[in-house]
Amino acid sequence: MELKQYLIETFQYNDYANKLVLEKIKQLPEKEEAIKFFSHLINSMNKWLARIRQEPDANKRDWWEPAYPLEELESRWNDCLKAWIDFINSKSEQELFAVIQYEGYDGARWEVPLKDIPLQLNYHSIHHRAQIQTMIRKQGLVPDFVDYIGTKYRKIG
């Protein structure tokens, strides 16, 4: 499998799992913290894409703010996911391995292989989804099974 396909499949898995979590967030008696974390995933994806594209306001974007209204989370998630999948689809396999530069949090120039940014975003999503799953359990709901293997295995006997 090429890296490009792996990145897209990983974003698709995170889409599936995050949407299950989002449905649970809607049922929480206390939603604010979970909304903040879910919004953070969206903001992070948008900020990194702005950095890659060297948009002038990229560093002014906050990792945690804004926290979006619950009713906007799914559409905002869909928008940032589509932007990333479209971006990856626009790159060749070689371009994904190319080193890119961006302006960091401190105003300095930084560089990284392009592939490491979508990898970071996908791993980051898994990390914060686990935190949200803990919030769901602490508020008395049973989290959905969102393990990656659950999207791959099938019973044969």
N, C-alpha and C positions, 0 to 999 in steps of 0.2 A: 504494500500500500504506500502510495506517495504521501509525503507530509501534508500536502494541501488537502487531500481527502481526509486524513486523520484529523486535522484541525476543524474541518467542517463537521465531521461526525461528532467530534467532542463538543462543539457548540450546539449541535442538535440534541445530544444527550443532556447537556445542561439546560437547554430549553425545555425539554420534557420534564426533567426533575424540578426545575424552578417553577414551572406552571403547577405542578402538583402541590408544591409548598405554598404557592400563592393562594391556591384554593383553601388551604388550611388557615392561612393568615386571615382570610375573610371571616373565618369562624371564631377567631380568638376573641375572648372578652377584652383583653388589653392588646391592641394591635400596634401601638406606636413604635415600640422598639423593633419589631419585626419589619415594619414598613421602612424604618430608617435603614436597616441592613439591606433590604431589597433595593431601595433607592440607591444605596451606595454601590451596589453591583452595576446598576445602570449608569450612574455618574462616572464610575471608573472606566467602563467600556467607552463612554463618550469622550472622556478626557484623554485616554490613550490614543484614540483615533484622531482627535484634534492635534495631539502632539506629533503623531506620525505625519500628518498632513501639514504640519507646521503652521497651523492656524494662529493668528496673532493673539487670540484670547485664551489659548490652551492652558497656560499656567494660571490664569485667573479663575479657571473653573475649580470648584471645590470637589474634593473626593466624597464628602458626606452631605453636602447641601446642594440643591434643595432635597428635602424629603417630600416625595410626591404624594398627592392624595391617593388613597387606596384604589379608587375607581380609574386612575390613570396608569397604574403600575403595569398592567398587562400590555397596553398599547405602547407605552414607552419602552418596555422590555422588547417587544416585537420590533420596534423601530431600530433600537441599537443592535439587536441581533442581526437584522437584515443588513444593516450598514456594514457589520463585520463580515458576514458571509459574502456580501457583494465585493467587499474589499479584497478578501482572500481569493475569491474567484477571479479577480482582475489581475492577480499576480501569477507569474510562472513559478515553477518549483525553485528555480535558481534565485528568483527575486525574493522568495521567502527566506533564503539563507543569507541574503546580502545584509551587510552591516548598515544600519541606518543611524542617523543622528537626530537628537531632539533636545529641546531645552528642558532641563530638569527643574525640580522644586526650588533649587537654589539659584536659578538663573544661569548656571553653568551649562556647557554643552556636554552631552552624554552620548554614548553609542552602545548599540546592542544589535545582535542579529534579529532581523524583523520577526522571525518565527517565535522568538522567546516572548514577545508581547502577547500574542493570542494564547500561547501556552500558559503564561502567567494569569491571564484573564479567566481561562477555564479552571485552573487550579484554585484561583481566588474565589470563584463562584462555588466550588465544592466546599471550601473552607467556611464561607459565610452561610451557605445553606445548612451546614451541620449546626452552626450556632442557632439559626432560626428553628431547626428541628428540635433543639433543646428547649427553646422558648415555648414551642408548641406543646411538648411533653409536660413542661412545668405548669402550663395552664390547663392541664387535664385532658388534652386531646391526644389521640394516637397518631403520630406522624406516619405518613405514607412511606412505603418501601421505595427508596430512590437510589439504591445501589446500582451501579453501572451494569453489573452482571444480570440484574433483573430485566434489562432491556435486550439481553442476548440469549439467555438460555430458554430451552423449551423441553417440556416433559415428553419422553418418548415411550414410556411404558408404565 
